[in-house]
Protein backbone atom coordinates (compact mmCIF):
# COMPACT_ATOMS: atom_id res chain seq x y z
CA UNK A 1 0.00 0.00 0.00
CA UNK A 2 2.97 2.30 0.50
CA UNK A 3 4.00 1.75 -3.12
CA UNK A 4 0.42 2.08 -4.37
CA UNK A 5 -1.64 4.35 -2.06
CA UNK A 6 -4.75 3.70 -4.18
CA UNK A 7 -4.63 -0.06 -3.41
CA UNK A 8 -7.49 -1.71 -1.55
CA UNK A 9 -7.30 -4.90 0.51
CA UNK A 10 -10.63 -6.75 0.56
CA UNK A 11 -10.93 -9.47 3.18
CA UNK A 12 -13.45 -11.54 5.08
CA UNK A 13 -13.18 -12.88 8.60
CA UNK A 14 -15.21 -14.91 11.05
CA UNK A 15 -16.50 -12.89 14.00
CA UNK A 16 -15.44 -14.87 17.06
CA UNK A 17 -15.20 -12.32 19.87
CA UNK A 18 -16.79 -8.93 20.39
CA UNK A 19 -13.87 -8.14 22.71
CA UNK A 20 -11.27 -8.18 19.90
CA UNK A 21 -10.79 -5.41 17.36
CA UNK A 22 -8.18 -4.42 14.77
CA UNK A 23 -8.92 -0.75 15.34
CA UNK A 24 -5.64 -0.07 17.19
CA UNK A 25 -3.64 -1.81 14.43
CA UNK A 26 -5.39 0.21 11.74
CA UNK A 27 -4.51 3.40 13.61
CA UNK A 28 -0.88 2.32 14.12
CA UNK A 29 -0.38 1.55 10.41
CA UNK A 30 -2.39 4.60 9.25
CA UNK A 31 -5.10 2.53 7.58
CA UNK A 32 -8.85 2.96 7.17
CA UNK A 33 -11.43 0.21 7.19
CA UNK A 34 -14.91 0.14 5.67
CA UNK A 35 -17.32 -2.71 6.37
CA UNK A 36 -19.06 -4.26 3.36
CA UNK A 37 -22.55 -5.69 3.78
CA UNK A 38 -22.61 -9.27 2.45
CA UNK A 39 -26.15 -8.89 1.12
CA UNK A 40 -24.69 -6.63 -1.61
CA UNK A 41 -23.23 -9.84 -3.09
CA UNK A 42 -26.12 -12.13 -2.17
CA UNK A 43 -23.64 -13.76 0.23
CA UNK A 44 -25.58 -13.40 3.46
CA UNK A 45 -27.24 -16.84 3.45
CA UNK A 46 -26.39 -20.04 5.32
CA UNK A 47 -24.73 -21.62 2.29
CA UNK A 48 -22.58 -20.25 -0.51
CA UNK A 49 -21.78 -21.80 -3.90
CA UNK A 50 -23.38 -25.12 -2.97
CA UNK A 51 -21.36 -25.53 0.25
CA UNK A 52 -22.45 -25.44 3.87
CA UNK A 53 -20.33 -22.34 4.48
CA UNK A 54 -20.67 -20.05 6.33
CA UNK A 55 -23.37 -22.04 8.12
CA UNK A 56 -24.14 -20.50 11.50
CA UNK A 57 -20.86 -18.55 11.61
CA UNK A 58 -20.91 -14.76 11.52
CA UNK A 59 -18.82 -13.64 8.57
CA UNK A 60 -17.81 -10.01 8.07
CA UNK A 61 -16.24 -8.35 5.04
CA UNK A 62 -14.10 -5.22 5.01
CA UNK A 63 -12.02 -3.05 2.71
CA UNK A 64 -8.75 -1.71 4.13
CA UNK A 65 -7.13 1.32 2.51
CA UNK A 66 -4.26 3.64 3.33
CA UNK A 67 -5.31 6.75 5.22
CA UNK A 68 -4.90 9.97 3.27
CA UNK A 69 -3.53 13.25 4.60
CA UNK A 70 -7.07 14.45 5.30
CA UNK A 71 -7.68 11.29 7.35
CA UNK A 72 -10.42 9.97 5.08
CA UNK A 73 -10.39 7.09 2.58
N, C-alpha and C positions, 0 to 999 in steps of 0.2 A: 504494500500500500504506500510505502514511502516512495517507491519508484514510479508508481502510478496512483496519484491521489484520487483519481476518479473511480478506482476499482471498488467493487462491492463484493462482500463475502456473504453468501446466502447459506444458512445452515438450519438444521432442525435439531431438536434435543428433546429428551423425555423429561418431563417435569417430575422430579422425585422428592424435592424438599422445598417448602416455601421459605425455609430459613436460609437458603443459599442463593446468592446472586452474583452475577459477573459485573455488576455496576462499578465496583471499585477498580476492577481490572480495566474496564473501558475508560474510566477517568485517567488511570495511570498511563495508558498507552494512547491517550488522546483520540479515542474512537467514539462514534455514535452508534446507537442501535435502534432499529425500528422493528416492531413486531409485525408480522404478516399473518392475517387471518387465513386459516386453512380452507375456509369455505370459498375463498376466491378461486381456488383450484379444484373445488369439489373433492377435497381431501380431508373432510372433517367427519367421515363415517367410521364405522368399526372395522372395515376391511378396505384395503387398497389393492388394486391391480390383481384381484383374485386371491389375495393372501389373507391371513387372519390378522395382519398388522394394520393399525396399531392396537387393535383389540380394545381393552379397557384402559390402556395407558394414555396419559395426557401428553400429547405431542405439541410442541410449540415451534414456530418458525420465526427467524429473525434475519435482518439484513444489517451487517456491520460495515460502516464506512469510516473513513478518516475524518476527524473533526476539522472544519475549516477555521480560518482566522476569526470569523464572526461567531464561531461556536455552534453553528447549525450545519447539518448535512454534509 
